[in-house]
Amino acid sequence: KALKEAEAAAAEVQAAIKSAARFIDMQIKVTPAAAKEVEKLKPRLDELQETLDKTVSGMRERSEKVLVDSIVKDSASRVNDVDEAIKKMQKAEEPFNGDIEPEKVSENLSNLELATQAATQALSGAKTFVGVKKLACKRLAEGSKKSAEEQLSSVVARLDELAKTLAASKKAMQERKQDLVKKEVEGKVLEAEKKLQASEEAMKALAEFDTPAPTEGEESKAEGAEGAEGAEGAE
């Protein structure tokens, strides 16, 4: 509000100076006799214009400094949001750094995926925000623009570091998922093999159970046949 009031006051002063300059020029033409005295007023107007220019310039510098400070602060806040999101993602990775109970794998993996998505969105949003602000700073005065670009460069560098950290974590997560899928498949194959083995053993036992035992008559015939074969061999 104060800045707008100051800008409005400066605009009024500028309008008054231009009006006075036009009036002096007109009086010089209309009243040649007073031209010499009127001409003496021009340096005073020049001094007023110079003072106003310095005031407006200083006001603009202060205004742009406030703007740059705000941009840098907001950009740094976005970076902090990304940093916090990545820390939460790394926290979600901790269960996978040691032995994890099989029944908790799915839940922990889901938590890690959600944390990774949040970190990715925070990083993307921060990059977009900083990119827009960098473009906005190009419209500032040279000094303010240089200051903004220098400070935003460190913000961009920090975002690049966080992007590398995020990329490494995402790669590790994919490797974990592949490893978990592999173990799950191996477990199912092993379970199927055990069931097949159990089925084969059960069928073998059933086959032995279903084979009928020889009757007494069959045993006698078998013994008689063996005796006859023995007698023929003796002859």
C-alpha positions in Angstrom: 0.0 0.0 0.0 2.8 2.4 0.9 4.6 1.7 -2.3 1.5 2.4 -4.4 0.9 5.7 -2.6 4.5 6.7 -3.2 4.2 5.8 -6.9 1.0 7.8 -7.2 2.7 10.8 -5.5 5.7 10.5 -7.9 3.4 10.4 -10.9 1.7 13.6 -9.7 5.0 15.4 -9.3 6.1 14.3 -12.7 2.9 15.6 -14.2 3.4 18.9 -12.4 6.9 19.3 -13.7 5.8 18.6 -17.3 3.0 21.1 -16.9 5.3 23.8 -15.6 7.8 23.1 -18.4 5.1 23.5 -21.0 3.8 26.7 -19.3 7.4 28.2 -19.4 7.8 27.4 -23.0 4.5 29.0 -23.9 5.3 32.2 -21.8 8.6 32.6 -23.6 6.8 32.6 -26.9 3.8 34.7 -25.9 5.7 37.3 -23.8 9.1 37.9 -25.3 9.8 40.8 -22.9 9.6 38.4 -20.0 11.4 35.5 -21.8 14.8 36.2 -20.1 13.3 36.0 -16.6 11.1 33.1 -17.4 14.1 31.2 -18.9 15.8 31.4 -15.5 13.2 29.1 -14.1 14.1 26.2 -16.3 17.2 25.1 -14.3 15.0 24.9 -11.3 12.7 22.5 -13.2 15.7 20.5 -14.3 16.8 20.2 -10.7 13.3 19.1 -9.7 13.3 16.5 -12.5 16.7 15.1 -11.4 15.6 14.9 -7.8 12.4 13.1 -8.8 14.3 10.7 -11.1 16.6 9.8 -8.2 13.7 9.3 -5.9 11.8 7.1 -8.4 15.0 5.1 -9.0 15.6 4.5 -5.3 12.0 3.7 -4.8 12.1 1.2 -7.7 15.3 -0.4 -6.3 13.7 -0.8 -2.9 10.6 -2.2 -4.5 12.5 -4.7 -6.6 14.6 -5.7 -3.6 11.5 -6.6 -1.7 10.3 -8.5 -4.8 13.6 -10.4 -5.2 13.7 -11.2 -1.5 10.1 -12.6 -1.7 10.9 -14.7 -4.8 14.1 -16.2 -3.2 12.2 -16.8 0.0 9.3 -18.6 -1.7 11.7 -20.6 -3.9 13.7 -21.7 -0.9 10.5 -22.7 0.8 9.7 -24.9 -2.2 13.1 -26.5 -2.0 12.5 -27.2 1.7 9.2 -28.9 0.8 11.1 -31.1 -1.6 13.7 -31.9 1.0 11.1 -32.9 3.5 9.3 -35.0 1.0 12.5 -36.9 0.1 13.2 -37.4 3.8 9.8 -39.0 4.2 10.5 -41.2 1.2 13.8 -42.3 2.8 12.0 -43.0 6.0 9.6 -45.2 4.1 12.7 -47.1 2.6 14.0 -48.1 6.0 12.0 -51.3 6.4 13.6 -52.6 3.3 17.1 -52.1 4.6 16.9 -55.2 6.8 14.8 -58.3 7.1 11.1 -57.5 6.5 8.2 -59.7 7.5 6.5 -61.2 4.4 3.0 -60.1 5.4 4.2 -56.4 5.7 6.0 -56.3 2.4 2.9 -55.1 0.4 2.0 -52.4 2.9 5.5 -51.0 3.2 6.0 -51.1 -0.6 2.7 -49.2 -1.0 3.8 -46.6 1.6 7.1 -46.2 -0.2 5.4 -45.7 -3.6 3.1 -43.0 -2.2 6.1 -41.2 -0.6 8.0 -41.4 -3.8 5.1 -39.9 -5.8 4.8 -37.1 -3.3 8.5 -36.3 -3.6 8.3 -36.4 -7.4 5.3 -34.0 -7.4 7.1 -31.6 -5.0 10.2 -31.6 -7.1 8.3 -31.0 -10.3 6.3 -28.2 -8.7 9.4 -26.5 -7.3 11.2 -26.6 -10.7 8.2 -25.1 -12.4 7.9 -22.4 -9.8 11.6 -21.4 -9.9 11.5 -21.4 -13.7 8.6 -19.0 -13.8 10.3 -16.7 -11.2 13.5 -16.7 -13.2 11.6 -15.4 -16.2 9.9 -12.8 -14.1 13.3 -11.5 -12.9 14.4 -10.8 -16.4 12.1 -7.8 -16.4 13.8 -6.2 -13.5 16.5 -3.6 -13.5 20.0 -4.9 -14.2 21.2 -4.8 -10.6 18.1 -6.4 -9.2 18.1 -9.0 -12.0 21.7 -10.0 -11.4 21.0 -10.3 -7.6 18.0 -12.5 -8.3 19.7 -14.7 -10.8 22.7 -15.3 -8.5 20.4 -16.3 -5.6 18.1 -18.4 -7.7 21.2 -20.2 -9.2 21.9 -21.7 -5.7 18.3 -22.7 -5.5 18.4 -24.5 -8.8 21.7 -26.2 -7.8 20.0 -27.5 -4.7 17.0 -28.8 -6.7 19.4 -30.6 -9.0 21.0 -32.4 -6.0 17.6 -33.4 -4.7 16.6 -34.6 -8.1 19.7 -36.9 -8.2 18.8 -38.3 -4.7 15.2 -38.9 -5.8 16.3 -40.6 -9.0 18.6 -43.0 -7.1 15.8 -43.8 -4.6 13.3 -44.5 -7.4 15.8 -46.8 -9.1 16.4 -48.7 -5.9 12.6 -49.0 -5.4 12.2 -50.5 -8.8 15.0 -53.0 -8.0 13.3 -53.9 -4.8 10.0 -54.4 -6.6 11.7 -56.7 -9.1 13.4 -58.6 -6.4 10.2 -59.0 -4.4 8.3 -60.2 -7.5 11.1 -62.7 -8.2 11.0 -64.0 -4.6 7.2 -64.2 -4.8 7.3 -66.2 -8.0 10.0 -68.5 -6.6 7.9 -69.0 -3.5 4.9 -70.0 -5.6 6.9 -72.4 -7.7 8.4 -74.0 -4.6 4.9 -74.3 -3.1 3.6 -75.9 -6.3 6.5 -78.3 -6.3 5.8 -79.3 -2.7 2.1 -79.8 -3.5 3.0 -81.9 -6.6 5.3 -84.1 -4.5 2.7 -84.5 -1.8 0.2 -85.5 -4.5 2.5 -88.0 -6.0 3.2 -89.6 -2.6 -0.6 -89.7 -1.8 -1.3 -91.4 -5.2 1.5 -93.9 -4.6 0.1 -94.7 -1.2 -3.4 -95.1 -2.6 -2.1 -97.4 -5.3 -0.5 -99.7 -2.7 -3.6 -99.6 -0.6 -5.8 -100.6 -3.6 -3.7 -103.7 -4.6 -5.7 -106.8 -3.3 -3.9 -109.4 -1.0 -3.8 -113.0 -2.4 -6.4 -115.5 -1.1 -5.6 -118.9 0.6 -6.6 -120.8 -2.6 -4.4 -118.6 -4.7 -1.5 -119.1 -2.2 -2.0 -123.0 -2.4 -2.1 -123.0 -6.2 1.1 -120.9 -6.2 2.8 -123.3 -3.8 1.6 -126.3 -5.9 2.9 -124.7 -9.1 6.2 -124.1 -7.4 6.4 -127.8 -6.2 5.6 -129.1 -9.7 8.3 -127.0 -11.2 10.7 -128.3 -8.6 9.8 -132.0 -9.4 10.3 -131.4 -13.1 13.6 -130.0 -12.4 14.6 -133.1 -10.3 13.8 -135.5 -13.1 
